[in-house]
Amino acid sequence: MSQQPVRLGVIGAGWIGAFHAETIATRVPGAQLAAVADPVPGAAERVAGPLGVEQTHTDADALLADASIDGVVIASPAFTHTDLVVKAAEAGKAVFVEKPMALTLEDADRAISAAASAGVPLQTGFNRRFAKDFADARARVAGGAIGTPQLLRSLTRDPGLANPGVVKPWTIFLETLIHDFDTLNWFNADARPVEVFAKADALVAPEFKEAGLLDTAMVTIAYSNGALASAEANFSAAYGYDVRGEVFGSKGMIQAGDVRASSVRQFDSAGISAPTARLNIELFHDAYTDELVSFAHAVRTGEVVGARGEDARAALAIAIACVESYTRNAPVALSEAGRLA
Ligand SMILES: NC(=O)c1ccc[n+]([C@@H]2O[C@H](COP(=O)([O-])OP(=O)(O)OC[C@H]3O[C@@H](n4cnc5c(N)ncnc54)[C@H](O)[C@@H]3O)[C@@H](O)[C@H]2O)c1
């Protein structure tokens, strides 16, 4: 095993790319931020400069052509992911790609086979797997602590919808609830999802519904072991960023996630209050670090501990079925949705 730090490039220097770049540069032992790429002039420099990284590009191809880079973190918009995964794999780089890895199942397969053909690790950005409470819950379920899973739930309530006009159609399924679909699949690992029914609406910003906004959704998923799951999302939780999961089984129940940002409780004339996280990078700060520590391990050893390309495909299949189910207002079999994608 090489003692040299692994050299990572970040592709896409927006909201999460900037945070991943900072994480790599400051919190991932044995990794070095080598370069940042973003097509918007000045964007890569704004992220790389304060982190002491000189190599920046407006073209991701130039970053991929750098033979000194061992792996890349792809944090560009969703529609660019598959092509970048394929190019990165062909360039021999280990790949970490943000969710969703692809927008169609054909593209998901293309990404998975490119990584397999090139023999490079492919890890996907389902950071909840690295949250200590979620990982503990999953280990307990897998160890049989609550018997056979019968009911599962996962929810994402995002605290802000600052600009509803820029939210792309189907975001709630393809980019938000896809986290919950991965969590549910991961919790119920011995089964596969077979049927999906999705209801959704624009309740937060109804004036944007015509333009395709859906900001509130409830999805039910039936699994091959008979377990029933629900996944829900809303883009405007007044009280903070709220992500929770639960598995109810024949011998008990496991819950993970706590909306309270710390154990501090304030008692005053209004009652009791507690602080909450307002941003994903606050609530999941350590999980985002640990997923990239894990990616550095994958770069070094080839072993992917987090979500793999196949897991991203499985979560995407549910998201695509949700689009179909919402459009038809009917339950959709996963086999059917697979054909439609
Ligand atoms: N795992 C998580 O919790 C999490 C959180 C936030 C975002 N995301 C995902 O990360 C991705 C990016 O989201 P964001 O909120 O940071 O978006 P963003 O719009 O803030 O940033 C995207 C950046 O990518 C750049 N870009 C566009 N095309 C590019 C290309 N071809 N090559 C390189 N860069 C390109 C843009 O100029 C922009 O700077 C999305 O897929 C999103 O779903 C995941």
PDBQT file of the ligand as one rigid body, heavy atoms in Angstrom, charges set to zero:
ROOT
HETATM    1  N1  LIG A 401     -25.411  13.912  -1.288  1.00  0.00    +0.000 N 
HETATM    2  C1  LIG A 401     -25.957  15.053  -0.934  1.00  0.00    +0.000 C 
HETATM    3  O1  LIG A 401     -26.391  15.206   0.193  1.00  0.00    +0.000 OA
HETATM    4  C2  LIG A 401     -26.031  16.181  -1.925  1.00  0.00    +0.000 A 
HETATM    5  C3  LIG A 401     -26.233  17.498  -1.473  1.00  0.00    +0.000 A 
HETATM    6  C4  LIG A 401     -26.297  18.505  -2.422  1.00  0.00    +0.000 A 
HETATM    7  C5  LIG A 401     -26.185  18.213  -3.771  1.00  0.00    +0.000 A 
HETATM    8  N2  LIG A 401     -26.028  16.921  -4.176  1.00  0.00    +0.000 N 
HETATM    9  C6  LIG A 401     -25.940  16.563  -5.602  1.00  0.00    +0.000 C 
HETATM   10  O2  LIG A 401     -24.745  17.139  -6.120  1.00  0.00    +0.000 OA
HETATM   11  C7  LIG A 401     -24.965  17.592  -7.448  1.00  0.00    +0.000 C 
HETATM   12  C8  LIG A 401     -24.629  19.076  -7.512  1.00  0.00    +0.000 C 
HETATM   13  O3  LIG A 401     -25.515  19.788  -6.693  1.00  0.00    +0.000 OA
HETATM   14  P1  LIG A 401     -25.202  21.278  -6.189  1.00  0.00    +0.000 P 
HETATM   15  O4  LIG A 401     -26.317  21.640  -5.287  1.00  0.00    +0.000 OA
HETATM   16  O5  LIG A 401     -23.812  21.385  -5.681  1.00  0.00    +0.000 OA
HETATM   17  O6  LIG A 401     -25.348  22.088  -7.560  1.00  0.00    +0.000 OA
HETATM   18  P2  LIG A 401     -24.736  23.510  -7.924  1.00  0.00    +0.000 P 
HETATM   19  O7  LIG A 401     -25.572  24.026  -9.054  1.00  0.00    +0.000 OA
HETATM   20  O8  LIG A 401     -24.563  24.347  -6.714  1.00  0.00    +0.000 OA
HETATM   21  O9  LIG A 401     -23.271  23.166  -8.474  1.00  0.00    +0.000 OA
HETATM   22  C9  LIG A 401     -23.033  22.489  -9.667  1.00  0.00    +0.000 C 
HETATM   23  C10 LIG A 401     -21.716  23.020 -10.242  1.00  0.00    +0.000 C 
HETATM   24  O10 LIG A 401     -21.332  22.189 -11.339  1.00  0.00    +0.000 OA
HETATM   25  C11 LIG A 401     -20.845  23.034 -12.382  1.00  0.00    +0.000 C 
HETATM   26  N3  LIG A 401     -20.950  22.325 -13.655  1.00  0.00    +0.000 N 
HETATM   27  C12 LIG A 401     -21.942  22.364 -14.584  1.00  0.00    +0.000 A 
HETATM   28  N4  LIG A 401     -21.653  21.522 -15.613  1.00  0.00    +0.000 NA
HETATM   29  C13 LIG A 401     -20.451  20.963 -15.328  1.00  0.00    +0.000 A 
HETATM   30  C14 LIG A 401     -19.618  20.046 -16.001  1.00  0.00    +0.000 A 
HETATM   31  N5  LIG A 401     -19.974  19.503 -17.158  1.00  0.00    +0.000 N 
HETATM   32  N6  LIG A 401     -18.442  19.711 -15.428  1.00  0.00    +0.000 NA
HETATM   33  C15 LIG A 401     -18.074  20.251 -14.241  1.00  0.00    +0.000 A 
HETATM   34  N7  LIG A 401     -18.834  21.114 -13.557  1.00  0.00    +0.000 NA
HETATM   35  C16 LIG A 401     -20.006  21.461 -14.082  1.00  0.00    +0.000 A 
HETATM   36  C17 LIG A 401     -21.696  24.285 -12.273  1.00  0.00    +0.000 C 
HETATM   37  O11 LIG A 401     -21.057  25.389 -12.919  1.00  0.00    +0.000 OA
HETATM   38  C18 LIG A 401     -21.817  24.450 -10.762  1.00  0.00    +0.000 C 
HETATM   39  O12 LIG A 401     -20.753  25.217 -10.238  1.00  0.00    +0.000 OA
HETATM   40  C19 LIG A 401     -26.445  17.275  -7.776  1.00  0.00    +0.000 C 
HETATM   41  O13 LIG A 401     -26.510  16.070  -8.465  1.00  0.00    +0.000 OA
HETATM   42  C20 LIG A 401     -27.081  17.165  -6.407  1.00  0.00    +0.000 C 
HETATM   43  O14 LIG A 401     -28.204  16.300  -6.395  1.00  0.00    +0.000 OA
HETATM   44  C21 LIG A 401     -25.920  15.914  -3.276  1.00  0.00    +0.000 A 
ENDROOT
TORSDOF 0
